[in-house]
């Protein structure tokens, strides 16, 4: 069963990224259950801050729970 991807509350796209302590970015999706998963399943989210996501389409960033 496919989960619905949440979208940015500002620009409505579903592509986000998260950062780690070194400032590196990882592309992610936020799913309807609030889970943050990497866009490419073979990548690991280890070391990345999943409490704040950044939109790829605009300047919005915030908690994954604020996505819709």
C-alpha positions, 0 to 999 in steps of 0.5 A: 500500500502506498502512503500519501506524500505530504506537501509543502504548506507554502508551495505544495511540492512534495520534495524536501531535504534534511541536513546533518551537522556538516551541512550536507543535504539528503533528499527526502519525502514526508509521508502521511504518517509523519515518517521522513524517508530518503527519496532514494531508499538505498541512502541512510538517514543516519546522522541527519536531523529529521526534526526539520525539513527544508522545501526544495521549491521555496524558502519554507522549512519547519517540522515535518508535522507542519506539512500537509 
